[in-house]
Amino acid sequence: MFEFDQYLGFLSFLTILTIGFWLMIFLLAFVIPYWLVGAFREYLKYGRSAEKVKELNK
């Protein structure tokens, strides 16, 4: 059926595929929403202060 080197190749393929799958789930579930929420909060925080600076300079 399988020789030993084919078996190791198949296991390494499954390992890489599984790592990629869980990495994609982690990125989509935690990292990207964290980044977007942080960017939105920073925009709200510094966007308002930038508007105040523009008003003071007029």
N, CA, C and O atoms as a GROMACS GRO file, in nm:
protein
  232
    1MET      N    1   0.083  -0.119   0.000
    1MET     CA    2   0.000   0.000   0.000
    1MET      C    3   0.088   0.125   0.000
    1MET      O    4   0.120   0.177  -0.107
    2PHE      N    5   0.128   0.175   0.118
    2PHE     CA    6   0.216   0.292   0.127
    2PHE      C    7   0.354   0.245   0.170
    2PHE      O    8   0.368   0.155   0.254
    3GLU      N    9   0.456   0.308   0.113
    3GLU     CA   10   0.589   0.288   0.168
    3GLU      C   11   0.609   0.391   0.277
    3GLU      O   12   0.529   0.483   0.293
    4PHE      N   13   0.716   0.374   0.353
    4PHE     CA   14   0.736   0.459   0.471
    4PHE      C   15   0.755   0.606   0.433
    4PHE      O   16   0.702   0.693   0.502
    5ASP      N   17   0.829   0.636   0.326
    5ASP     CA   18   0.851   0.775   0.288
    5ASP      C   19   0.722   0.839   0.235
    5ASP      O   20   0.699   0.959   0.255
    6GLN      N   21   0.638   0.760   0.169
    6GLN     CA   22   0.508   0.814   0.126
    6GLN      C   23   0.419   0.842   0.247
    6GLN      O   24   0.344   0.940   0.248
    7TYR      N   25   0.428   0.758   0.346
    7TYR     CA   26   0.351   0.777   0.469
    7TYR      C   27   0.395   0.905   0.540
    7TYR      O   28   0.311   0.981   0.587
    8LEU      N   29   0.526   0.930   0.548
    8LEU     CA   30   0.577   1.053   0.609
    8LEU      C   31   0.536   1.175   0.528
    8LEU      O   32   0.503   1.279   0.586
    9GLY      N   33   0.537   1.165   0.397
    9GLY     CA   34   0.494   1.275   0.312
    9GLY      C   35   0.347   1.306   0.332
    9GLY      O   36   0.307   1.423   0.339
   10PHE      N   37   0.267   1.202   0.342
   10PHE     CA   38   0.123   1.220   0.364
   10PHE      C   39   0.097   1.283   0.501
   10PHE      O   40   0.012   1.371   0.514
   11LEU      N   41   0.169   1.239   0.604
   11LEU     CA   42   0.153   1.298   0.736
   11LEU      C   43   0.197   1.443   0.739
   11LEU      O   44   0.132   1.526   0.803
   12SER      N   45   0.306   1.474   0.672
   12SER     CA   46   0.350   1.614   0.669
   12SER      C   47   0.250   1.701   0.592
   12SER      O   48   0.226   1.815   0.630
   13PHE      N   49   0.192   1.648   0.485
   13PHE     CA   50   0.089   1.722   0.412
   13PHE      C   51  -0.031   1.749   0.501
   13PHE      O   52  -0.082   1.861   0.503
   14LEU      N   53  -0.077   1.648   0.573
   14LEU     CA   54  -0.192   1.667   0.663
   14LEU      C   55  -0.160   1.765   0.775
   14LEU      O   56  -0.247   1.843   0.815
   15THR      N   57  -0.038   1.762   0.825
   15THR     CA   58   0.003   1.855   0.931
   15THR      C   59   0.001   1.998   0.880
   15THR      O   60  -0.053   2.086   0.947
   16ILE      N   61   0.059   2.022   0.763
   16ILE     CA   62   0.062   2.157   0.707
   16ILE      C   63  -0.079   2.205   0.675
   16ILE      O   64  -0.113   2.321   0.700
   17LEU      N   65  -0.161   2.118   0.620
   17LEU     CA   66  -0.301   2.153   0.590
   17LEU      C   67  -0.377   2.188   0.717
   17LEU      O   68  -0.452   2.286   0.718
   18THR      N   69  -0.360   2.112   0.822
   18THR     CA   70  -0.430   2.137   0.948
   18THR      C   71  -0.382   2.266   1.014
   18THR      O   72  -0.463   2.343   1.066
   19ILE      N   73  -0.250   2.290   1.012
   19ILE     CA   74  -0.197   2.414   1.068
   19ILE      C   75  -0.252   2.534   0.991
   19ILE      O   76  -0.292   2.633   1.052
   20GLY      N   77  -0.256   2.525   0.859
   20GLY     CA   78  -0.311   2.634   0.778
   20GLY      C   79  -0.458   2.658   0.807
   20GLY      O   80  -0.503   2.773   0.814
   21PHE      N   81  -0.534   2.550   0.823
   21PHE     CA   82  -0.678   2.564   0.851
   21PHE      C   83  -0.700   2.634   0.985
   21PHE      O   84  -0.779   2.728   0.992
   22TRP      N   85  -0.631   2.591   1.089
   22TRP     CA   86  -0.652   2.653   1.220
   22TRP      C   87  -0.596   2.794   1.227
   22TRP      O   88  -0.650   2.878   1.299
   23LEU      N   89  -0.489   2.821   1.152
   23LEU     CA   90  -0.438   2.958   1.144
   23LEU      C   91  -0.540   3.049   1.078
   23LEU      O   92  -0.559   3.162   1.124
   24MET      N   93  -0.606   3.003   0.973
   24MET     CA   94  -0.708   3.083   0.907
   24MET      C   95  -0.826   3.107   1.000
   24MET      O   96  -0.879   3.218   1.004
   25ILE      N   97  -0.868   3.006   1.073
   25ILE     CA   98  -0.978   3.023   1.169
   25ILE      C   99  -0.939   3.124   1.277
   25ILE      O  100  -1.019   3.210   1.313
   26PHE      N  101  -0.816   3.114   1.328
   26PHE     CA  102  -0.769   3.207   1.431
   26PHE      C  103  -0.765   3.349   1.379
   26PHE      O  104  -0.808   3.442   1.448
   27LEU      N  105  -0.714   3.368   1.257
   27LEU     CA  106  -0.706   3.502   1.200
   27LEU      C  107  -0.844   3.561   1.178
   27LEU      O  108  -0.867   3.678   1.209
   28LEU      N  109  -0.935   3.483   1.125
   28LEU     CA  110  -1.070   3.534   1.095
   28LEU      C  111  -1.152   3.557   1.220
   28LEU      O  112  -1.238   3.646   1.222
   29ALA      N  113  -1.129   3.479   1.323
   29ALA     CA  114  -1.213   3.488   1.443
   29ALA      C  115  -1.160   3.587   1.545
   29ALA      O  116  -1.239   3.648   1.618
   30PHE      N  117  -1.029   3.606   1.554
   30PHE     CA  118  -0.974   3.687   1.661
   30PHE      C  119  -0.889   3.804   1.613
   30PHE      O  120  -0.912   3.918   1.654
   31VAL      N  121  -0.793   3.779   1.527
   31VAL     CA  122  -0.695   3.882   1.493
   31VAL      C  123  -0.757   3.993   1.409
   31VAL      O  124  -0.739   4.111   1.441
   32ILE      N  125  -0.828   3.960   1.305
   32ILE     CA  126  -0.886   4.062   1.217
   32ILE      C  127  -0.993   4.145   1.290
   32ILE      O  128  -0.991   4.267   1.277
   33PRO      N  129  -1.087   4.084   1.365
   33PRO     CA  130  -1.180   4.168   1.440
   33PRO      C  131  -1.111   4.255   1.545
   33PRO      O  132  -1.153   4.369   1.566
   34TYR      N  133  -1.007   4.204   1.612
   34TYR     CA  134  -0.934   4.284   1.709
   34TYR      C  135  -0.869   4.404   1.642
   34TYR      O  136  -0.871   4.515   1.695
   35TRP      N  137  -0.811   4.382   1.525
   35TRP     CA  138  -0.747   4.489   1.450
   35TRP      C  139  -0.849   4.593   1.406
   35TRP      O  140  -0.824   4.713   1.416
   36LEU      N  141  -0.965   4.548   1.356
   36LEU     CA  142  -1.066   4.642   1.309
   36LEU      C  143  -1.125   4.724   1.424
   36LEU      O  144  -1.146   4.844   1.409
   37VAL      N  145  -1.153   4.660   1.536
   37VAL     CA  146  -1.208   4.732   1.651
   37VAL      C  147  -1.106   4.833   1.703
   37VAL      O  148  -1.142   4.946   1.737
   38GLY      N  149  -0.980   4.794   1.711
   38GLY     CA  150  -0.876   4.886   1.756
   38GLY      C  151  -0.860   5.003   1.662
   38GLY      O  152  -0.841   5.116   1.707
   39ALA      N  153  -0.865   4.979   1.531
   39ALA     CA  154  -0.853   5.088   1.434
   39ALA      C  155  -0.972   5.182   1.445
   39ALA      O  156  -0.957   5.304   1.434
   40PHE      N  157  -1.090   5.128   1.466
   40PHE     CA  158  -1.210   5.211   1.478
   40PHE      C  159  -1.204   5.296   1.606
   40PHE      O  160  -1.238   5.414   1.603
   41ARG      N  161  -1.161   5.236   1.716
   41ARG     CA  162  -1.149   5.312   1.841
   41ARG      C  163  -1.044   5.421   1.829
   41ARG      O  164  -1.063   5.532   1.880
   42GLU      N  165  -0.933   5.391   1.763
   42GLU     CA  166  -0.829   5.491   1.744
   42GLU      C  167  -0.879   5.604   1.654
   42GLU      O  168  -0.848   5.720   1.676
   43TYR      N  169  -0.958   5.569   1.551
   43TYR     CA  170  -1.013   5.671   1.464
   43TYR      C  171  -1.108   5.762   1.541
   43TYR      O  172  -1.104   5.884   1.524
   44LEU      N  173  -1.191   5.704   1.626
   44LEU     CA  174  -1.282   5.786   1.706
   44LEU      C  175  -1.207   5.874   1.803
   44LEU      O  176  -1.242   5.990   1.823
   45LYS      N  177  -1.102   5.820   1.864
   45LYS     CA  178  -1.028   5.894   1.965
   45LYS      C  179  -0.949   6.008   1.902
   45LYS      O  180  -0.959   6.122   1.948
   46TYR      N  181  -0.872   5.979   1.799
   46TYR     CA  182  -0.785   6.079   1.740
   46TYR      C  183  -0.854   6.159   1.630
   46TYR      O  184  -0.811   6.270   1.598
   47GLY      N  185  -0.960   6.105   1.574
   47GLY     CA  186  -1.034   6.180   1.472
   47GLY      C  187  -1.102   6.302   1.533
   47GLY      O  188  -1.105   6.409   1.472
   48ARG      N  189  -1.157   6.284   1.652
   48ARG     CA  190  -1.223   6.396   1.719
   48ARG      C  191  -1.122   6.502   1.759
   48ARG      O  192  -1.149   6.621   1.746
   49SER      N  193  -1.007   6.460   1.808
   49SER     CA  194  -0.906   6.558   1.848
   49SER      C  195  -0.849   6.630   1.726
   49SER      O  196  -0.813   6.748   1.736
   50ALA      N  197  -0.840   6.564   1.612
   50ALA     CA  198  -0.792   6.629   1.491
   50ALA      C  199  -0.892   6.735   1.446
   50ALA      O  200  -0.852   6.841   1.397
   51GLU      N  201  -1.022   6.707   1.462
   51GLU     CA  202  -1.123   6.808   1.426
   51GLU      C  203  -1.113   6.929   1.518
   51GLU      O  204  -1.130   7.042   1.472
   52LYS      N  205  -1.085   6.908   1.646
   52LYS     CA  206  -1.070   7.019   1.740
   52LYS      C  207  -0.948   7.103   1.706
   52LYS      O  208  -0.952   7.226   1.717
   53VAL      N  209  -0.839   7.039   1.664
   53VAL     CA  210  -0.718   7.112   1.627
   53VAL      C  211  -0.745   7.198   1.503
   53VAL      O  212  -0.700   7.312   1.494
   54LYS      N  213  -0.818   7.141   1.407
   54LYS     CA  214  -0.851   7.218   1.287
   54LYS      C  215  -0.937   7.339   1.321
   54LYS      O  216  -0.919   7.446   1.264
   55GLU      N  217  -1.031   7.322   1.414
   55GLU     CA  218  -1.117   7.434   1.453
   55GLU      C  219  -1.036   7.540   1.524
   55GLU      O  220  -1.061   7.659   1.505
   56LEU      N  221  -0.941   7.502   1.605
   56LEU     CA  222  -0.860   7.601   1.677
   56LEU      C  223  -0.768   7.677   1.583
   56LEU      O  224  -0.737   7.794   1.608
   57ASN      N  225  -0.724   7.615   1.475
   57ASN     CA  226  -0.632   7.680   1.382
   57ASN      C  227  -0.704   7.779   1.291
   57ASN      O  228  -0.638   7.861   1.227
   58LYS      N  229  -0.834   7.774   1.285
   58LYS     CA  230  -0.908   7.865   1.195
   58LYS      C  231  -0.917   8.002   1.253
   58LYS      O  232  -0.975   8.092   1.192
   0.00000   0.00000   0.00000
